[in-house]
Amino acid sequence: MLVPYSVANFKSFRDPAELSLKASTQRPLSKVLIRRRNLRLLPSLVIYGANASGKSNLIASFLVLKRFVLSGTIRLASRSRPLELLPFAHAKAGHPMSFEIDFIQNDFRLIYRLAVDCDFLQKGNERIASEGLSCVDKKEHVAFFTREFNRVTLSREKKALRMMGLDSALVDTFEKRINANLDSTELFLSRAFKNTINNDLADAVISFFRDRLLVVTDFVTKRRRVLLDSEVSREDYMVWNDVLDEFDSSIHPELIKEILQLFNDPDVDRAGAQLIFTTHNPIYLDRGILRRDQIRFVEKSADICGSYIYSLADFGSTEVRSGHNYLTNYFKGRYGALPFIDLSSLLAESGGKEG
């Protein structure tokens, strides 16, 4: 299960943007929550925003991270099709593209961090800037390794060594050999850590991306049938987004509402599956369907044109009350994330002529 995910310096996202599945303290619809490892997690999220606000970029960042982890190298990640390694256009030098994902897999709560150093619209110079793997064990953070460019540091903590199955007397020797052969374009997690340090921990991360995280950026007809017929009950989460940022562009909204109800029903969703999708359809802005923290918005700032994420739950109690009509207030502009539309100038230029 996904806990929080964050991305920075990726396409339209300059500053760190977090998509958290942790539930807020609100009481309405608390029965839909997934409860695991003393956490209260959301089973679904819907993301709204104007065209070109950054919704597709957020979904694409999941796919880029997934391809990195599964391929193990920058070169192999882009072999089948071009990898969207596009940092924020006006990012300062020394600010790598970064990802951090916190999730539960194989009874572990793991946190994996990856940063890639790359230049805007320049290919071939990409390299791993940093990397790290840790876990949360009884509210205690246990780091297994950290990496800064071509230097890996293995943890010397007793708990970390025990979980990795490493003898403290051998850590220096392993670390020296690893750093002598570390490739700047290879992930330490998927290669040396898996093969040399601990296969089970590495596999917990890799299997999450391979078997549990389904990312769809092009919702085509033949793929849609597979998703709805077989993978809803099997996958832990689905991050869905079609090319128009509308999950329901070819599916009736009432069917999507029924799918949401499946994820929001703990008697049906016993495995803790989670669904995240983007849409323009306001029909889901209904307090009877989704909690306030299940409704997210993506908008671009006016000063740097950078995308950022916020939740309906971020608004104060005076701005969003339990009895409010979310849909009506959204179109009144009270929550932002709406396109600015003014066609009067076009009509004035045409002189009001027909055609």
TARA-V366472 format. One record per pair of residues at least 24 apart in sequence whose ideal C-beta (glycine too) atoms are under 10 Angstrom apart, sorted by the first residue. I is the first residue (numbers start at 0). J is the second residue. D is the distance in Angstrom with one decimal. If there is no record, write none. Layout:
[[I/J/D] [I/J/D]]
This chain:
[[0/33/6.3] [0/35/6.0] [0/36/9.0] [0/38/8.2] [0/40/5.7] [0/41/9.8] [0/42/9.2] [0/101/9.9] [0/102/6.4] [0/103/4.6] [0/104/8.1] [0/108/9.1] [0/207/9.6] [0/211/8.6] [0/235/6.2] [0/236/7.2] [0/270/9.0] [0/271/4.9] [0/272/8.3] [0/273/6.2] [1/40/7.7] [1/41/9.1] [1/44/9.5] [1/61/9.7] [1/100/7.4] [1/101/7.6] [1/102/5.2] [1/103/8.2] [1/104/10.0] [1/207/9.2] [1/211/9.1] [1/212/7.9] [1/235/8.1] [1/236/5.8] [1/238/8.9] [1/271/9.8] [1/273/5.8] [1/275/8.0] [2/35/9.3] [2/36/9.2] [2/38/6.6] [2/40/6.8] [2/100/8.5] [2/101/4.1] [2/102/6.0] [2/103/6.9] [2/108/7.1] [2/109/9.6] [2/110/8.4] [2/135/8.7] [3/40/9.9] [3/99/8.0] [3/100/8.1] [3/101/5.1] [3/102/9.1] [3/110/9.2] [4/57/9.1] [4/60/8.4] [4/61/7.4] [4/64/8.6] [4/98/7.9] [4/99/7.2] [4/100/5.0] [4/101/7.2] [4/102/8.2] [4/212/9.9] [4/238/9.4] [4/275/9.3] [5/60/9.4] [5/97/8.0] [5/98/7.4] [5/99/4.8] [5/100/8.0] [5/101/8.7] [5/112/9.4] [5/308/9.4] [6/56/8.6] [6/57/7.1] [6/59/9.6] [6/60/4.3] [6/61/8.5] [6/63/8.9] [6/64/8.0] [6/96/8.1] [6/97/7.1] [6/98/5.4] [6/99/7.9] [6/100/9.3] [6/306/9.8] [6/308/9.7] [7/60/9.5] [7/86/9.4] [7/87/8.4] [7/90/9.2] [7/94/8.0] [7/95/8.7] [7/96/7.4] [7/97/4.8] [7/98/8.1] [7/99/8.7] [7/114/8.6] [7/305/10.0] [8/85/9.7] [8/86/4.9] [8/87/5.1] [8/90/5.1] [8/91/9.3] [8/94/5.3] [8/95/6.6] [8/96/4.8] [8/97/6.3] [8/98/9.9] [8/114/8.6] [8/115/9.2] [8/117/9.3] [8/119/9.9] [8/305/9.7] [9/53/9.5] [9/56/6.7] [9/57/8.6] [9/59/8.0] [9/60/5.0] [9/63/7.4] [9/64/9.4] [9/83/8.4] [9/84/8.7] [9/85/7.3] [9/86/6.8] [9/87/7.2] [9/90/9.7] [9/96/5.2] [9/97/8.0] [9/98/7.7] [9/115/9.4] [9/306/9.4] [10/53/7.3] [10/55/8.7] [10/56/4.1] [10/57/8.9] [10/59/7.0] [10/60/7.6] [10/63/9.5] [10/83/7.1] [10/84/9.6] [10/85/5.1] [10/86/7.8] [10/87/7.0] [10/88/8.7] [10/96/9.0] [10/305/9.9] [10/306/8.0] [11/51/8.0] [11/52/7.9] [11/53/4.2] [11/54/9.6] [11/55/9.2] [11/56/5.0] [11/57/8.9] [11/85/9.2] [11/87/7.1] [11/88/8.6] [11/297/8.9] [11/299/6.8] [11/303/9.9] [11/304/7.3] [11/305/6.4] [11/306/4.2] [11/307/9.5] [12/53/6.3] [12/56/6.4] [12/57/7.3] [12/60/7.4] [12/86/9.6] [12/87/6.7] [12/96/9.3] [12/297/9.2] [12/299/9.9] [12/305/6.5] [12/306/5.0] [12/307/7.6] [12/308/8.6] [13/86/8.8] [13/87/4.1] [13/88/8.9] [13/89/7.4] [13/90/6.2] [13/91/9.5] [13/94/8.4] [13/300/8.8] [13/303/6.1] [13/304/8.8] [13/305/3.9] [13/306/8.0] [13/307/8.9] [14/87/8.8] [14/300/8.9] [14/303/8.6] [14/305/6.2] [14/306/9.0] [14/307/6.8] [15/97/7.5] [15/99/8.3] [15/307/9.4] [16/53/8.2] [16/56/9.5] [16/57/7.2] [16/60/8.9] [16/297/8.3] [16/305/8.9] [16/306/6.7] [16/307/5.7] [16/308/4.8] [16/309/9.5] [17/99/8.6] [17/101/9.9] [17/307/9.7] [17/308/6.8] [18/44/7.3] [18/46/8.2] [18/57/6.9] [18/60/9.4] [18/61/9.1] [18/100/9.9] [18/238/9.5] [18/275/7.5] [18/295/7.1] [18/297/9.6] [18/308/6.1] [18/310/9.6] [19/44/9.3] [19/101/8.8] [19/292/8.6] [19/295/9.4] [19/308/9.2] [19/310/8.4] [20/44/7.1] [20/101/9.1] [20/102/9.2] [20/236/8.8] [20/273/6.3] [20/275/8.3] [20/292/9.3] [20/293/9.4] [21/101/9.3] [21/292/8.4] [22/290/7.5] [22/292/5.9] [22/293/8.7] [22/312/9.1] [23/290/7.8] [23/291/7.3] [23/292/4.3] [23/293/9.7] [23/310/7.7] [23/311/9.9] [23/312/4.7] [23/313/9.0] [24/292/9.2] [24/312/9.1] [25/290/6.2] [25/291/6.0] [25/292/6.5] [25/312/6.4] [25/316/9.9] [25/321/8.6] [26/290/9.4] [26/321/9.0] [27/286/6.8] [27/287/9.3] [27/289/9.9] [27/290/6.2] [27/291/7.9] [27/321/6.2] [28/263/7.5] [28/286/8.1] [28/287/8.4] [28/288/8.7] [28/289/7.5] [28/290/4.7] [28/291/9.2] [28/292/9.7] [28/293/8.2] [29/290/8.1] [30/263/8.7] [30/264/8.9] [30/265/6.8] [30/266/9.8] [31/259/9.7] [31/260/9.3] [31/262/8.2] [31/263/4.1] [31/264/7.3] [31/265/6.8] [31/268/8.7] [31/288/9.9] [31/289/8.8] [31/290/7.2] [31/293/8.4] [32/263/9.2] [32/265/7.8] [32/290/8.5] [32/292/9.9] [33/103/9.6] [33/262/9.5] [33/263/10.0] [33/265/7.3] [33/268/7.4] [33/269/9.8] [33/270/9.3] [33/271/4.5] [33/272/8.6] [33/273/7.4] [34/265/8.5] [34/271/8.7] [35/103/5.9] [35/106/9.8] [35/108/8.6] [35/271/6.1] [36/103/6.3] [36/106/8.7] [36/107/9.6] [36/108/5.8] [36/135/7.9] [36/136/9.8] [36/137/9.3] [36/138/9.6] [37/108/9.9] [37/135/9.9] [37/137/9.0] [37/138/7.7] [38/103/8.0] [38/108/8.2] [38/135/9.5] [40/103/8.5] [40/271/7.3] [40/273/7.3] [41/262/9.4] [41/263/9.2] [41/273/7.1] [41/274/9.7] [41/275/9.3] [41/289/9.2] [41/290/7.4] [41/292/6.4] [41/293/5.5] [42/236/9.2] [42/259/8.8] [42/261/9.2] [42/262/4.5] [42/263/5.5] [42/264/8.5] [42/265/8.0] [42/267/10.0] [42/268/5.8] [42/271/7.5] [42/272/7.0] [42/273/5.6] [42/274/7.1] [42/290/10.0] [42/293/8.3] [43/236/9.3] [43/237/9.7] [43/258/8.8] [43/259/5.7] [43/260/9.5] [43/261/9.4] [43/262/4.6] [43/263/6.1] [43/268/9.2] [43/272/9.0] [43/273/6.5] [43/274/4.4] [43/275/7.1] [43/276/8.2] [43/283/9.5] [43/288/9.5] [43/289/7.3] [43/290/9.5] [43/293/6.0] [44/236/9.9] [44/238/9.3] [44/262/9.9] [44/273/7.8] [44/274/7.5] [44/275/4.6] [44/276/7.7] [44/277/9.4] [44/289/8.5] [44/292/8.6] [44/293/5.6] [44/294/7.8] [44/295/5.7] [44/310/9.0] [45/246/8.6] [45/255/9.2] [45/259/7.9] [45/274/8.9] [45/275/8.0] [45/276/6.3] [45/277/7.7] [45/278/6.1] [45/280/9.1] [45/282/10.0] [45/283/5.0] [45/284/8.3] [45/288/9.0] [45/289/6.4] [45/293/6.6] [45/294/5.9] [45/295/7.1] [45/296/9.9] [46/238/10.0] [46/240/8.5] [46/244/8.5] [46/246/9.7] [46/275/7.1] [46/276/7.1] [46/277/4.4] [46/278/7.4] [46/294/8.4] [46/295/4.7] [46/296/7.3] [46/297/6.1] [46/308/7.9] [46/336/9.2] [47/244/9.3] [47/277/7.6] [47/278/6.9] [47/279/7.3] [47/280/9.0] [47/281/7.7] [47/283/8.7] [47/284/7.8] [47/294/7.2] [47/295/7.2] [47/296/5.2] [47/297/7.4] [47/298/9.4] [47/311/9.3] [47/329/7.5] [47/334/8.3] [47/335/9.5] [47/336/5.3] [47/337/8.7] [48/244/7.7] [48/277/7.5] [48/278/9.7] [48/279/8.5] [48/295/8.7] [48/296/5.8] [48/297/3.7] [48/298/6.1] [48/299/8.6] [48/306/8.2] [48/308/8.9] [48/335/9.0] [48/336/4.7] [48/337/8.7] [48/338/9.0] [49/244/9.6] [49/279/8.7] [49/296/9.6] [49/297/8.5] [49/298/7.4] [49/299/8.2] [49/335/9.3] [49/336/6.4] [49/337/6.1] [49/338/3.8] [49/339/8.0] [49/340/9.5] [50/243/8.8] [50/244/7.3] [50/279/8.2] [50/338/6.3] [51/244/9.5] [51/299/7.8] [51/304/9.7] [51/306/9.4] [51/338/8.9] [52/244/8.7] [52/277/9.7] [52/296/8.4] [52/297/4.7] [52/298/5.6] [52/299/5.6] [52/306/6.2] [52/307/9.5] [52/308/10.0] [52/335/9.9] [52/336/6.7] [52/337/9.6] [52/338/8.4] [53/244/10.0] [53/297/4.9] [53/298/8.0] [53/299/6.5] [53/304/9.7] [53/305/8.3] [53/306/2.9] [53/307/8.1] [53/308/8.3] [54/240/7.1] [54/244/4.9] [54/245/9.9] [54/276/9.7] [54/277/4.3] [54/278/8.9] [54/279/9.2] [54/295/9.4] [54/296/9.4] [54/297/5.0] [54/298/10.0] [54/306/8.4] [54/308/9.5] [54/336/9.4] [55/216/7.3] [55/240/6.2] [55/241/9.3] [55/242/7.9] [55/243/9.1] [55/244/5.7] [55/277/7.3] [55/297/9.4] [56/83/8.6] [56/85/8.8] [56/297/8.5] [56/306/6.5] [57/238/9.0] [57/240/8.4] [57/275/9.2] [57/277/7.8] [57/295/9.4] [57/297/6.5] [57/306/7.5] [57/308/7.3] [58/214/6.8] [58/215/8.3] [58/216/5.8] [58/238/5.9] [58/239/8.0] [58/240/3.9] [58/241/9.7] [58/244/8.5] [58/275/8.1] [58/276/8.6] [58/277/6.6] [59/83/5.6] [59/85/9.2] [59/214/8.5] [59/216/6.2] [59/240/8.3] [60/96/8.8] [60/98/6.7] [60/214/9.5] [60/238/10.0] [61/98/8.8] [61/100/8.6] [61/208/9.4] [61/212/7.0] [61/213/9.6] [61/214/4.8] [61/215/10.0] [61/216/8.9] [61/236/9.9] [61/238/5.2] [61/240/9.2] [61/275/8.7] [62/212/9.5] [62/214/4.6] [62/215/8.9] [62/216/6.0] [62/238/8.4] [62/240/9.5] [63/96/8.4] [63/98/7.7] [63/113/9.8] [63/115/8.9] [63/214/9.4] [64/96/9.9] [64/97/10.0] [64/98/4.6] [64/99/9.3] [64/100/6.8] [64/111/8.7] [64/113/6.7] [64/115/9.7] [64/208/7.7] [64/212/9.0] [64/214/9.2] [65/98/9.9] [65/100/9.6] [65/207/9.5] [65/208/4.8] [65/209/8.3] [65/212/6.1] [65/213/9.3] [65/214/6.0] [65/238/9.4] [66/208/8.9] [66/214/9.3] [67/98/8.1] [67/113/6.4] [67/115/7.7] [67/127/9.2] [67/186/6.4] [67/188/9.6] [67/189/8.3] [67/208/8.9] [68/98/9.5] [68/100/9.2] [68/111/7.6] [68/113/7.9] [68/186/6.8] [68/188/7.1] [68/189/6.1] [68/201/9.8] [68/204/6.6] [68/205/6.2] [68/207/8.6] [68/208/4.7] [68/209/8.4] [68/212/9.4] [69/186/9.9] [69/189/7.7] [69/205/6.8] [69/208/5.7] [69/209/5.9] [69/212/10.0] [70/185/9.7] [70/186/8.3] [70/189/7.6] [71/182/10.0] [71/184/9.7] [71/185/6.3] [71/186/5.3] [71/187/9.5] [71/188/8.2] [71/189/3.5] [71/190/5.3] [71/191/10.0] [71/193/8.5] [71/205/8.9] [72/127/9.3] [72/182/7.4] [72/184/5.5] [72/185/4.8] [72/186/6.9] [72/189/8.0] [72/190/7.7] [73/115/7.2] [73/117/8.7] [73/123/9.8] [73/125/5.0] [73/126/7.5] [73/127/7.6] [73/182/9.5] [73/183/8.9] [73/184/4.4] [73/185/7.9] [73/186/8.6] [74/123/9.9] [74/125/9.0] [74/182/9.7] [74/184/6.0] [74/185/8.8] [75/184/9.3] [75/185/9.3] [75/189/9.8] [76/115/9.9] [76/125/9.6] [76/184/9.5] [76/186/9.3] [77/122/8.8] [77/125/9.0] [81/122/9.0] [82/115/9.8] [82/117/9.9] [82/122/9.5] [82/125/8.7] [83/216/9.8] [84/115/6.7] [84/117/5.0] [84/118/9.5] [84/119/9.7] [84/121/9.7] [84/122/7.9] [84/125/6.0] [85/117/8.4] [85/119/7.0] [85/120/7.6] [86/115/8.7] [86/116/9.2] [86/117/6.0] [86/118/7.4] [86/119/5.5] [86/120/9.3] [86/121/9.9] [87/119/7.8] [87/303/8.5] [87/304/9.4] [87/305/6.6] [87/306/9.2] [88/119/5.8] [88/120/8.6] [88/303/9.8] [88/304/8.6] [88/305/9.6] [89/119/8.5] [89/303/6.8] [89/304/8.4] [89/305/8.5] [90/117/10.0] [90/118/9.4] [90/119/7.1] [90/305/9.6] [92/116/9.8] [92/118/8.5] [93/128/9.1] [94/128/9.4] [95/125/9.6] [95/126/9.0] [95/127/8.9] [95/128/3.9] [95/129/7.2] [95/148/10.0] [96/125/9.0] [96/128/8.4] [97/128/7.9] [97/129/7.7] [99/131/8.8] [100/204/8.9] [100/207/8.5] [100/208/8.8] [100/212/8.7] [101/133/9.5] [101/134/9.9] [101/135/7.9] [102/203/9.4] [102/204/8.5] [102/207/5.8] [102/208/9.3] [102/211/8.2] [102/212/8.2] [102/235/8.7] [102/236/9.0] [102/273/10.0] [103/135/9.2] [103/203/9.8] [103/207/8.7] [103/211/9.8] [103/235/8.8] [103/271/8.0] [104/202/9.4] [104/203/5.0] [104/204/7.3] [104/205/9.7] [104/206/6.8] [104/207/4.2] [104/208/9.4] [104/210/9.1] [104/211/6.7] [104/212/9.6] [104/235/8.1] [105/199/8.0] [105/200/9.2] [105/202/8.0] [105/203/4.5] [105/204/9.5] [105/206/7.2] [105/207/8.2] [106/203/8.8] [107/134/5.6] [107/135/8.7] [107/136/8.6] [107/162/9.1] [107/199/9.0] [107/200/7.4] [107/203/5.2] [107/204/8.8] [107/207/9.4] [108/133/9.6] [108/134/6.0] [108/135/4.3] [108/136/7.7] [108/140/9.9] [109/133/7.4] [109/134/5.2] [109/135/8.0] [109/143/9.2] [109/200/7.7] [109/203/6.2] [109/204/6.0] [109/207/7.8] [110/134/7.0] [110/135/7.0] [110/140/7.7] [110/141/9.8] [110/142/9.1] [110/143/10.0] [110/204/9.8] [111/186/9.7] [111/188/6.9] [111/203/9.9] [111/204/5.6] [111/207/9.0] [111/208/9.2] [112/145/8.6] [112/146/9.2] [112/188/10.0] [113/146/9.2] [113/186/7.2] [113/187/9.8] [113/188/8.2] [114/146/9.3] [114/147/9.4] [114/148/9.8] [115/184/9.4] [115/186/9.9] [116/148/7.9] [116/183/8.9] [125/183/8.9] [125/184/6.8] [126/182/9.1] [126/183/4.1] [126/184/6.0] [126/185/9.8] [127/181/8.9] [127/182/8.5] [127/183/6.1] [127/184/6.8] [127/185/7.2] [127/186/6.7] [127/187/7.7] [128/183/9.3] [130/186/6.5] [130/187/5.5] [130/188/6.6] [130/189/10.0] [130/192/9.2] [131/187/9.3] [131/188/9.0] [132/159/10.0] [132/163/9.9] [132/187/8.6] [132/188/5.9] [132/192/7.3] [132/196/9.8] [132/197/9.6] [132/200/7.1] [132/201/8.3] [132/203/9.8] [132/204/7.0] [133/159/8.4] [134/158/9.4] [134/159/8.6] [134/162/7.3] [134/200/8.0] [134/203/9.1] [136/162/7.9] [143/188/9.3] [143/192/7.8] [143/196/7.9] [143/197/7.7] [143/200/6.7] [143/201/9.7] [144/174/9.1] [144/177/9.2] [144/187/6.8] [144/188/8.3] [144/191/9.7] [144/192/6.6] [144/196/7.6] [144/197/9.9] [144/200/9.9] [145/187/9.7] [146/177/9.7] [146/178/9.6] [146/181/8.2] [146/186/9.1] [146/187/5.5] [146/188/9.0] [146/192/9.6] [148/181/8.9] [148/183/6.8] [149/178/6.8] [149/179/9.8] [149/180/10.0] [149/181/5.1] [149/182/8.3] [149/183/5.6] [149/187/9.9] [150/174/9.3] [150/177/9.6] [150/178/5.9] [150/181/7.8] [151/177/5.3] [151/178/5.9] [151/181/6.3] [151/187/5.5] [151/191/7.7] [151/192/8.4] [151/196/9.8] [152/177/9.9] [152/178/9.0] [153/177/7.9] [153/192/9.1] [153/196/7.4] [162/197/7.7] [162/199/9.3] [162/200/7.2] [163/192/8.9] [163/196/5.7] [163/197/4.6] [163/199/9.3] [163/200/6.8] [164/196/8.2] [164/197/5.9] [164/198/9.6] [164/199/8.5] [164/200/9.2] [165/196/6.8] [165/197/7.8] [170/196/9.9] [207/235/7.9] [207/236/9.7] [210/234/7.9] [210/235/8.2] [211/235/4.0] [211/236/6.7] [211/237/9.8] [211/270/9.9] [211/272/9.3] [211/273/9.7] [212/236/6.2] [212/237/8.5] [212/238/7.1] [212/273/9.8] [213/237/4.7] [213/238/6.9] [213/239/8.1] [213/274/10.0] [214/238/4.8] [214/239/8.3] [214/240/8.2] [214/275/9.6] [215/239/4.9] [215/240/6.6] [215/241/7.6] [215/246/8.9] [215/276/9.0] [216/240/5.6] [216/241/7.8] [216/242/7.4] [217/241/6.6] [217/242/5.7] [218/242/7.6] [218/243/9.0] [218/245/8.7] [218/246/6.7] [218/247/9.4] [218/248/7.4] [218/249/7.4] [218/250/8.7] [218/276/9.3] [219/249/9.1] [220/249/7.1] [223/249/7.3] [223/250/7.3] [226/258/9.8] [227/254/8.6] [227/258/7.5] [230/272/9.6] [231/258/7.2] [231/261/6.9] [231/262/8.3] [231/267/9.7] [231/268/9.4] [231/272/7.3] [231/274/8.5] [232/261/8.9] [232/267/8.8] [232/268/9.1] [232/269/9.7] [232/270/7.9] [232/272/7.7] [233/270/8.5] [233/272/8.6] [234/270/8.9] [234/272/6.4] [234/273/9.2] [234/274/9.3] [235/270/6.7] [235/271/6.7] [235/272/5.6] [235/273/6.8] [236/262/9.2] [236/271/8.9] [236/272/6.1] [236/273/3.9] [236/274/6.6] [236/275/6.9] [237/262/9.1] [237/272/7.8] [237/273/7.8] [237/274/5.4] [237/275/7.3] [237/276/7.8] [238/273/8.9] [238/274/8.2] [238/275/4.8] [238/276/7.4] [238/277/9.3] [239/274/7.2] [239/275/7.2] [239/276/4.3] [239/277/7.9] [239/278/9.5] [240/275/8.5] [240/276/6.4] [240/277/4.9] [240/278/9.0] [241/276/8.9] [241/277/8.4] [241/278/9.3] [243/277/9.4] [243/278/9.5] [243/279/7.8] [244/276/9.3] [244/277/4.7] [244/278/7.0] [244/279/6.4] [244/297/9.5] [245/276/9.1] [245/277/7.5] [245/278/5.4] [245/279/5.4] [245/280/6.7] [246/274/9.3] [246/275/9.7] [246/276/4.1] [246/277/6.7] [246/278/5.3] [246/279/9.7] [246/280/8.4] [246/283/9.9] [247/276/8.5] [247/278/6.1] [247/279/9.1] [247/280/5.6] [247/282/8.5] [247/283/9.1] [248/278/8.7] [248/279/8.8] [248/280/8.9] [252/278/8.7] [252/280/5.5] [252/281/9.7] [252/282/4.8] [252/283/7.8] [253/282/8.4] [255/280/7.9] [255/282/8.2] [255/283/7.5] [256/282/7.2] [256/283/7.1] [256/285/8.6] [256/288/6.4] [256/289/10.0] [259/283/7.1] [259/288/6.3] [259/289/7.3] [259/293/9.0] [260/288/7.8] [263/288/7.9] [263/289/7.9] [263/290/9.0] [263/293/8.5] [279/338/9.5] [281/325/8.4] [281/326/4.9] [281/327/9.3] [281/329/6.0] [281/330/7.1] [282/326/7.6] [283/325/9.1] [283/326/8.9] [284/311/8.4] [284/324/8.4] [284/325/4.0] [284/326/4.2] [284/327/8.8] [284/328/8.5] [284/329/5.5] [284/330/9.2] [284/334/8.9] [285/324/8.8] [285/325/6.7] [285/326/6.9] [286/311/9.6] [286/319/9.5] [286/320/9.7] [286/321/6.7] [286/322/8.3] [286/323/7.7] [286/324/8.4] [286/325/6.2] [286/326/9.8] [288/325/9.7] [289/325/8.7] [291/319/6.3] [291/321/8.7] [291/323/9.7] [291/325/8.1] [294/319/9.8] [294/325/7.1] [294/329/9.1] [294/334/8.5] [295/336/9.0] [296/329/8.9] [296/334/6.2] [296/335/6.2] [296/336/3.7] [296/337/9.2] [297/335/9.8] [297/336/6.5] [298/334/9.5] [298/335/5.3] [298/336/4.8] [298/337/8.7] [299/336/9.6] [308/336/9.8] [309/334/8.7] [309/335/8.0] [309/336/8.4] [310/334/9.9]]
